[in-house]
């Protein structure tokens, strides 16, 4: 999915909502090129999952510390 990222400037990268069926909004990653290389492909996929949620407001944003996974707290 990283191959579909469009470089907007030195620190902003965008996935257009046409990148994946079901995306309601664009997704943006804030990172320099070195950090972008280190971001897991699954994290980028997860960002597009968020862009598919109903009612989401554009754009969804992944910050430089983005990573794959979620926090599941059991009480």
C-alpha positions in Angstrom: 0.0 0.0 0.0 3.0 2.3 0.6 3.6 2.3 -3.2 0.3 4.3 -3.5 1.5 7.1 -1.3 1.7 10.5 -2.9 4.3 12.9 -1.5 2.8 16.2 -0.8 5.9 17.8 0.8 8.9 16.7 2.8 6.7 15.5 5.7 3.3 14.8 4.3 2.2 11.7 2.3 -1.3 11.0 1.1 -3.4 8.0 0.1 -6.3 9.0 -2.0 -9.6 7.5 -1.1 -9.7 5.8 -4.4 -6.7 3.7 -3.3 -8.9 1.1 -1.7 -12.6 0.2 -2.2 -14.6 1.4 0.7 -12.4 4.3 1.8 -14.7 7.3 2.6 -11.9 9.8 3.0 -8.2 10.4 2.2 -5.5 9.2 4.6 -2.4 11.2 5.4 0.9 10.2 7.0 3.1 12.8 8.7 6.7 11.5 8.5 10.0 12.1 6.8 11.2 9.6 4.3 13.4 7.7 6.7 10.6 7.2 9.2 8.1 6.4 6.5 10.4 3.5 5.4 10.2 2.1 9.0 6.4 2.2 9.3 4.9 -1.2 9.0 2.8 -2.0 6.0 0.2 -3.4 8.3 0.0 0.0 10.0 -0.7 1.7 6.7 -3.4 -0.9 6.0 -4.9 -0.2 9.4 -4.9 3.5 8.5 -7.0 2.7 5.5 -9.3 0.7 7.6 -10.0 3.8 9.7 -10.7 5.7 6.4 -13.5 3.2 5.7 -15.4 3.9 8.9 -18.8 5.5 8.6 -18.8 9.1 9.7 -15.1 9.6 9.6 -13.9 13.2 8.8 -11.2 13.8 6.3 -8.4 13.2 6.4 -7.5 10.4 8.8 -3.9 11.0 9.9 -1.1 8.6 10.9 1.7 10.3 12.9 5.4 9.3 12.9 5.0 6.8 15.7 2.1 4.9 14.1 2.3 1.1 14.3 0.1 -1.8 13.7 -2.1 -3.2 16.4 -4.7 -2.1 18.9 -5.0 -1.9 22.6 -7.5 -4.3 24.1 -8.2 -3.8 27.8 -10.2 -6.5 29.6 -11.9 -5.5 32.8 
